[in-house]
Amino acid sequence: PVEYAPPRYEDPVYVYSHVFPWLPTGQNGVSVKHLGYFNECGPNVSLLHLDPGASTSRGSAGWLEMRLVVEGEVQYAGQNCPAVSRIYCPPGASCDEMVSRSGATLFIFQTAVPGGEAPRR
């Protein structure tokens, strides 16, 4: 028989993103809303906003990251990514910069993978 871990949450968790403040990231025109960090290894969820003309830096991380464009559009790895596009960044892989000419908002989901590191808080 399969043994499951005891539940940690009794009810669904609802997050009201409109009451979270946009915080600066240190990159011009890029801000973030930290929505929640659950459990020891994630998921870590946030919203990322790029003003028109803003861009993020290249980088890599030891965790899985999924980016979902919810408003606007970004250019990533030579591809135009309009709303409802997804960008997958596997653990340890180099992730290109994102550029938004018109502005964009993305939902960011990060979580650890077996043997990998947990997302930073």
Backbone as ProteinMPNN parsed JSONL, in Angstrom:
{"seq_chain_A": "PVEYAPPRYEDPVYVYSHVFPWLPTGQNGVSVKHLGYFNECGPNVSLLHLDPGASTSRGSAGWLEMRLVVEGEVQYAGQNCPAVSRIYCPPGASCDEMVSRSGATLFIFQTAVPGGEAPRR", "coords_chain_A": {"N_chain_A": [[0.83, -1.211, 0.0], [0.337, 2.302, -0.605], [1.823, 4.934, 1.183], [0.932, 8.064, 2.22], [2.128, 11.366, 2.915], [1.156, 13.244, 5.826], [-1.511, 15.64, 5.48], [-0.753, 19.106, 4.943], [-2.209, 21.356, 4.612], [-5.476, 22.355, 5.211], [-7.548, 23.444, 3.724], [-8.101, 24.777, 0.394], [-5.62, 27.123, -0.726], [-6.0, 30.483, -1.088], [-4.875, 33.233, -2.893], [-4.726, 36.652, -2.933], [-3.679, 38.556, -5.179], [-3.842, 41.252, -5.841], [-3.612, 42.762, -3.519], [-0.996, 42.693, -2.741], [2.094, 44.47, -2.672], [3.925, 45.938, -5.427], [7.324, 45.404, -5.725], [10.649, 46.744, -6.004], [13.211, 45.245, -8.055], [15.835, 45.786, -8.427], [16.606, 45.878, -11.0], [16.235, 48.028, -13.703], [12.968, 49.133, -14.344], [11.775, 46.694, -13.725], [9.722, 44.875, -11.621], [8.441, 43.068, -8.722], [5.993, 40.916, -7.227], [5.872, 39.152, -4.383], [4.231, 36.297, -3.795], [4.018, 33.911, -2.323], [5.745, 31.356, -0.471], [5.946, 28.053, -0.262], [6.26, 25.216, 1.791], [9.35, 23.315, 2.336], [10.856, 23.163, 0.023], [9.66, 24.631, -1.907], [6.566, 25.097, -3.691], [7.671, 28.318, -4.86], [6.064, 31.229, -5.475], [5.355, 33.996, -7.582], [4.67, 37.252, -9.027], [5.933, 38.89, -11.856], [6.787, 41.968, -13.206], [7.387, 43.763, -16.145], [8.177, 46.907, -17.253], [7.389, 48.889, -20.2], [9.988, 48.476, -22.534], [11.754, 47.4, -20.686], [14.072, 44.91, -19.354], [15.135, 41.628, -18.283], [17.926, 40.03, -16.625], [20.34, 37.645, -17.939], [20.719, 34.315, -16.65], [21.094, 31.542, -14.321], [19.813, 28.796, -12.406], [19.504, 26.467, -9.668], [17.078, 25.207, -9.532], [13.8, 24.284, -10.777], [12.07, 26.376, -13.002], [9.151, 27.92, -14.063], [7.717, 30.13, -16.295], [4.963, 32.098, -16.931], [3.376, 34.024, -19.265], [1.138, 36.462, -18.526], [0.037, 38.911, -19.143], [0.528, 41.248, -21.784], [3.603, 41.039, -23.678], [6.698, 39.279, -24.194], [10.08, 39.026, -25.396], [12.008, 36.206, -25.821], [14.832, 34.254, -26.027], [15.005, 34.679, -28.813], [12.399, 34.361, -29.581], [9.026, 35.513, -29.913], [6.854, 35.977, -27.282], [3.684, 36.04, -26.55], [0.81, 36.898, -24.414], [-0.333, 34.152, -22.493], [1.726, 32.483, -23.184], [4.355, 30.156, -22.342], [7.407, 29.791, -20.543], [10.009, 27.666, -20.008], [12.481, 26.95, -17.666], [14.91, 24.809, -17.063], [16.504, 23.174, -14.214], [19.772, 24.344, -13.527], [20.259, 25.096, -16.151], [21.151, 27.651, -18.513], [19.375, 30.617, -18.586], [18.017, 32.808, -20.902], [17.931, 36.421, -21.334], [14.915, 38.296, -20.801], [12.96, 40.474, -22.719], [10.788, 43.222, -22.92], [9.002, 45.072, -25.087], [6.561, 46.388, -25.009], [5.675, 46.123, -22.429], [4.916, 43.828, -19.765], [3.435, 41.209, -17.768], [4.255, 38.491, -15.751], [3.599, 35.234, -14.423], [5.414, 33.541, -12.046], [6.702, 30.427, -11.256], [8.472, 28.452, -9.087], [10.328, 25.589, -8.108], [11.984, 23.019, -6.212], [13.906, 20.239, -7.471], [14.45, 16.68, -7.271], [17.517, 16.194, -5.647], [18.345, 18.727, -6.284], [18.694, 22.298, -5.618], [16.759, 24.328, -3.336], [14.43, 26.917, -4.248], [15.411, 30.364, -3.921], [14.4, 32.485, -1.285]], "CA_chain_A": [[0.0, 0.0, 0.0], [1.021, 3.585, -0.678], [1.673, 5.787, 2.358], [1.023, 9.48, 1.892], [2.469, 12.267, 4.014], [-0.049, 13.894, 6.348], [-1.78, 16.917, 4.809], [-0.257, 20.323, 5.593], [-3.201, 22.408, 4.427], [-6.816, 21.785, 5.312], [-8.378, 24.008, 2.674], [-7.319, 25.405, -0.682], [-4.996, 28.401, -0.384], [-6.366, 31.54, -2.029], [-3.961, 34.365, -2.824], [-5.306, 37.85, -3.544], [-2.471, 39.239, -5.641], [-4.032, 42.701, -5.955], [-3.273, 43.445, -2.265], [0.456, 42.645, -2.557], [2.735, 45.607, -3.345], [5.005, 45.717, -6.379], [8.606, 45.744, -5.111], [11.738, 46.835, -6.983], [14.112, 44.091, -8.129], [17.199, 46.238, -8.671], [16.748, 46.006, -12.449], [15.388, 49.142, -14.145], [11.69, 48.802, -14.974], [11.334, 45.338, -13.382], [9.246, 44.779, -10.24], [7.966, 41.737, -8.351], [5.08, 40.692, -6.105], [6.118, 37.84, -3.792], [2.915, 35.81, -3.39], [4.101, 32.858, -1.315], [6.769, 30.309, -0.517], [5.298, 26.961, 0.438], [7.05, 24.029, 2.125], [10.799, 23.497, 2.422], [11.505, 23.204, -1.294], [8.77, 25.327, -2.827], [6.787, 26.109, -4.709], [7.802, 29.743, -4.622], [5.264, 31.829, -6.537], [5.41, 35.452, -7.619], [4.371, 37.928, -10.28], [7.038, 39.728, -12.309], [6.291, 42.967, -14.152], [8.369, 44.507, -16.928], [7.675, 48.117, -17.892], [7.788, 48.943, -21.614], [11.412, 48.652, -22.761], [12.566, 46.774, -19.635], [14.56, 43.554, -19.605], [15.737, 40.905, -17.168], [19.277, 39.547, -16.899], [20.571, 36.208, -18.147], [21.105, 33.67, -15.403], [20.772, 30.126, -14.165], [19.468, 28.444, -11.028], [19.492, 25.029, -9.402], [15.703, 24.75, -9.387], [12.925, 24.374, -11.947], [11.3, 27.618, -13.047], [8.179, 28.052, -15.142], [7.249, 31.51, -16.436], [3.754, 32.177, -17.748], [3.054, 35.404, -19.621], [-0.291, 36.646, -18.282], [-0.359, 40.151, -19.818], [1.576, 41.815, -22.628], [4.441, 40.076, -24.382], [8.151, 39.38, -24.018], [10.915, 38.305, -26.34], [12.879, 35.311, -25.077], [15.586, 33.313, -26.872], [14.679, 34.912, -30.211], [10.985, 34.076, -29.829], [8.027, 36.414, -29.356], [5.992, 35.225, -26.36], [2.531, 36.843, -26.133], [0.047, 36.384, -23.274], [-0.576, 32.712, -22.371], [2.927, 31.707, -23.516], [5.102, 29.669, -21.18], [8.856, 29.678, -20.709], [10.513, 26.667, -19.054], [13.915, 27.036, -17.377], [15.269, 23.638, -16.27], [17.56, 23.397, -13.226], [21.145, 24.381, -14.012], [20.371, 25.6, -17.521], [21.25, 29.093, -18.659], [18.131, 31.225, -19.07], [18.274, 34.065, -21.597], [17.217, 37.595, -20.842], [13.594, 38.574, -21.359], [12.804, 41.875, -23.069], [9.419, 43.561, -23.277], [8.914, 46.385, -25.72], [5.273, 47.014, -24.685], [5.326, 45.85, -21.031], [4.39, 42.474, -19.576], [3.349, 40.631, -16.43], [4.435, 37.041, -15.803], [3.468, 34.427, -13.217], [6.647, 32.767, -11.899], [6.572, 29.258, -10.393], [9.78, 27.825, -8.889], [10.326, 24.493, -7.15], [13.168, 22.16, -6.236], [13.805, 18.912, -8.067], [15.293, 15.777, -6.472], [18.95, 16.434, -5.736], [18.623, 20.122, -6.621], [18.567, 23.25, -4.527], [15.454, 24.959, -3.188], [14.441, 28.303, -4.716], [15.725, 31.379, -2.915], [13.221, 33.251, -0.803]], "C_chain_A": [[0.866, 1.264, 0.0], [0.762, 4.378, 0.6], [1.902, 7.237, 1.94], [1.412, 10.273, 3.126], [1.179, 12.896, 4.544], [-0.266, 15.244, 5.669], [-1.25, 18.101, 5.621], [-1.265, 21.462, 5.515], [-4.576, 21.769, 4.431], [-7.705, 22.225, 4.155], [-7.499, 24.517, 1.536], [-6.76, 26.743, -0.206], [-5.361, 29.4, -1.478], [-5.423, 32.711, -1.817], [-4.604, 35.522, -3.591], [-4.158, 38.764, -3.972], [-2.625, 40.757, -5.692], [-3.684, 43.439, -4.66], [-1.782, 43.381, -1.942], [1.086, 43.845, -3.274], [3.748, 45.14, -4.393], [6.289, 46.212, -5.722], [9.693, 45.825, -6.171], [12.629, 45.6, -6.922], [15.577, 44.498, -8.226], [17.518, 46.338, -10.152], [15.768, 47.088, -12.906], [14.119, 48.644, -14.824], [11.171, 47.417, -14.676], [10.951, 45.316, -11.905], [8.62, 43.413, -10.004], [6.946, 41.832, -7.218], [5.358, 39.278, -5.598], [4.802, 37.339, -3.211], [2.967, 34.706, -2.349], [5.227, 31.889, -1.572], [6.227, 29.183, 0.351], [6.254, 25.787, 0.622], [8.554, 24.323, 2.07], [11.461, 23.698, 1.064], [10.657, 23.912, -2.345], [7.453, 24.571, -2.927], [6.91, 27.523, -4.132], [7.056, 30.398, -5.777], [5.302, 33.352, -6.428], [4.892, 35.946, -8.963], [5.552, 38.828, -10.601], [6.479, 40.686, -13.351], [7.454, 43.673, -14.824], [7.675, 45.709, -17.543], [8.05, 48.085, -19.372], [9.275, 49.267, -21.742], [12.31, 47.992, -21.73], [13.002, 45.374, -20.031], [15.096, 42.953, -18.314], [17.134, 40.449, -17.588], [19.265, 38.072, -17.275], [20.925, 35.607, -16.803], [20.812, 32.191, -15.433], [20.492, 29.879, -12.689], [19.444, 26.931, -10.891], [18.102, 24.465, -9.208], [14.957, 24.892, -10.712], [12.161, 25.689, -11.874], [10.416, 27.612, -14.28], [7.687, 29.497, -15.137], [6.053, 31.505, -17.378], [3.434, 33.647, -18.011], [1.551, 35.576, -19.452], [-0.83, 37.927, -18.912], [0.815, 40.649, -20.645], [2.332, 40.745, -23.38], [5.906, 40.341, -24.073], [8.825, 38.688, -25.193], [11.894, 37.496, -25.497], [13.526, 34.334, -26.055], [15.182, 33.437, -28.34], [13.221, 34.667, -30.57], [10.109, 35.164, -29.214], [7.063, 35.588, -28.513], [4.852, 36.117, -25.892], [1.847, 36.209, -24.919], [-0.363, 34.939, -23.52], [0.585, 31.851, -22.867], [3.574, 31.223, -22.231], [6.566, 29.558, -21.547], [9.341, 28.741, -19.614], [12.019, 26.825, -18.908], [14.281, 25.844, -16.498], [16.389, 23.95, -15.28], [18.942, 23.353, -13.866], [21.331, 24.925, -15.413], [20.498, 27.117, -17.507], [19.941, 29.615, -19.234], [18.467, 32.58, -19.672], [17.549, 35.219, -20.924], [15.83, 37.637, -21.476], [13.53, 40.071, -21.593], [11.339, 42.103, -23.386], [9.382, 44.967, -23.846], [7.65, 47.127, -25.29], [4.88, 46.862, -23.216], [4.716, 44.461, -20.912], [4.33, 42.133, -18.088], [3.418, 39.125, -16.584], [4.175, 36.431, -14.436], [4.7, 33.53, -13.17], [6.423, 31.665, -10.87], [7.941, 28.598, -10.306], [9.637, 26.698, -7.87], [11.609, 23.67, -7.295], [12.858, 20.873, -6.987], [14.683, 17.987, -7.232], [16.778, 16.024, -6.719], [19.331, 17.864, -6.046], [18.471, 21.02, -5.404], [17.155, 23.835, -4.509], [15.539, 26.381, -3.72], [14.793, 29.255, -3.581], [14.448, 32.092, -2.521], [13.328, 34.679, -1.204]], "O_chain_A": [[1.974, 1.279, 0.535], [-0.379, 4.483, 1.05], [2.942, 7.579, 1.377], [1.068, 9.901, 4.248], [0.217, 13.063, 3.794], [0.701, 15.92, 5.32], [-1.3, 18.086, 6.85], [-1.175, 22.426, 6.275], [-4.816, 20.773, 3.749], [-8.525, 21.447, 3.667], [-6.289, 24.669, 1.703], [-7.369, 27.414, 0.627], [-5.064, 29.183, -2.653], [-5.198, 33.133, -0.683], [-4.977, 35.376, -4.755], [-3.726, 39.634, -3.215], [-1.631, 41.476, -5.594], [-3.478, 44.652, -4.701], [-1.351, 43.97, -0.951], [0.655, 44.199, -4.372], [4.351, 44.076, -4.255], [6.329, 47.333, -5.214], [9.672, 45.061, -7.136], [12.781, 44.985, -5.867], [16.465, 43.652, -8.118], [18.583, 46.829, -10.526], [14.596, 47.06, -12.53], [14.175, 47.841, -15.755], [10.209, 46.983, -15.309], [11.746, 45.689, -11.043], [8.306, 42.689, -10.948], [7.028, 42.715, -6.364], [5.105, 38.308, -6.312], [4.308, 37.899, -2.233], [2.035, 34.577, -1.556], [5.614, 31.631, -2.712], [6.069, 29.345, 1.561], [6.974, 25.417, -0.305], [8.965, 25.449, 1.79], [12.511, 24.335, 0.971], [10.92, 23.795, -3.541], [7.274, 23.525, -2.305], [6.345, 27.86, -3.092], [7.379, 30.15, -6.939], [5.285, 33.916, -5.334], [4.703, 35.173, -9.903], [6.11, 39.462, -9.706], [5.779, 40.268, -14.273], [8.388, 44.125, -14.163], [6.696, 45.557, -18.274], [8.941, 47.33, -19.762], [9.763, 50.218, -21.132], [13.531, 48.021, -21.886], [12.412, 44.735, -20.903], [15.462, 43.667, -17.38], [17.476, 40.483, -18.77], [18.318, 37.345, -16.977], [21.384, 36.317, -15.909], [20.344, 31.652, -16.435], [20.891, 30.666, -11.83], [19.371, 26.207, -11.884], [17.966, 23.329, -8.753], [15.434, 25.541, -11.643], [11.664, 26.069, -10.814], [10.869, 27.335, -15.391], [7.29, 30.021, -14.097], [6.124, 30.972, -18.486], [3.245, 34.421, -17.073], [0.769, 34.923, -20.143], [-2.026, 38.023, -19.188], [1.969, 40.487, -20.249], [1.793, 39.682, -23.686], [6.303, 41.457, -23.738], [8.219, 37.874, -25.89], [12.528, 38.022, -24.583], [12.831, 33.665, -26.82], [15.033, 32.431, -29.033], [12.848, 34.757, -31.739], [10.405, 35.674, -28.134], [6.514, 34.597, -28.995], [5.02, 36.875, -24.937], [2.24, 35.138, -24.455], [-0.701, 34.564, -24.643], [0.454, 30.631, -22.964], [3.37, 31.802, -21.163], [6.924, 29.273, -22.69], [9.112, 28.99, -18.431], [12.748, 26.833, -19.899], [13.993, 25.859, -15.301], [17.146, 24.898, -15.49], [19.251, 22.45, -14.644], [22.461, 25.191, -15.823], [20.007, 27.781, -16.595], [19.456, 29.115, -20.249], [19.121, 33.405, -19.035], [16.683, 35.029, -20.071], [15.607, 37.082, -22.552], [13.993, 40.853, -20.763], [10.71, 41.276, -24.046], [9.697, 45.935, -23.155], [7.653, 48.356, -25.209], [3.862, 47.41, -22.793], [4.078, 43.973, -21.845], [5.064, 42.687, -17.27], [2.738, 38.543, -17.429], [4.491, 37.034, -13.41], [4.999, 32.835, -14.141], [6.004, 31.936, -9.745], [8.515, 28.222, -11.328], [8.911, 26.834, -6.885], [12.228, 23.636, -8.358], [11.701, 20.473, -7.119], [15.583, 18.467, -6.543], [17.232, 16.057, -7.863], [20.517, 18.194, -6.072], [18.161, 20.56, -4.305], [16.452, 23.839, -5.52], [16.602, 26.998, -3.656], [14.503, 28.979, -2.416], [13.538, 32.273, -3.33], [12.441, 35.475, -0.894]]}, "name": "protein", "num_of_chains": 1, "seq": "PVEYAPPRYEDPVYVYSHVFPWLPTGQNGVSVKHLGYFNECGPNVSLLHLDPGASTSRGSAGWLEMRLVVEGEVQYAGQNCPAVSRIYCPPGASCDEMVSRSGATLFIFQTAVPGGEAPRR"}
